[in-house]
């Protein structure tokens, strides 16, 4: 597995500022966690 962390600098209050992704061997995203301003979190995965 490959893991990446992206810090997104912007001024959009409804968009995430941190993104954590898990990629498979073909580099397709299989899981993601998004951190938003104010502490809200989002999650997406295969399950």
WOJONOR-V447990 format. One record per pair of residues at least 12 apart in sequence whose ideal C-beta (glycine too) atoms are under 7 Angstrom apart, sorted by the first residue. I is the first residue (numbers start at 1). J is the second residue. D is the distance in Angstrom with one decimal. If there is no record, write none. Layout:
i	j	d
I	J	D
I	J	D
//
This chain:
i	j	d
1	22	5.8
1	23	6.9
1	24	6.9
2	23	4.3
2	27	6.7
3	22	5.7
4	21	5.1
4	23	6.9
5	18	6.9
5	20	5.4
6	19	4.4
13	37	5.9
16	34	3.7
16	35	5.9
16	36	5.2
16	42	6.9
17	35	6.2
17	36	6.6
17	37	5.8
18	35	3.9
19	32	6.5
19	34	5.5
20	32	6.9
20	33	4.4
30	45	6.8
30	46	5.7
31	45	4.2
32	44	4.7
//
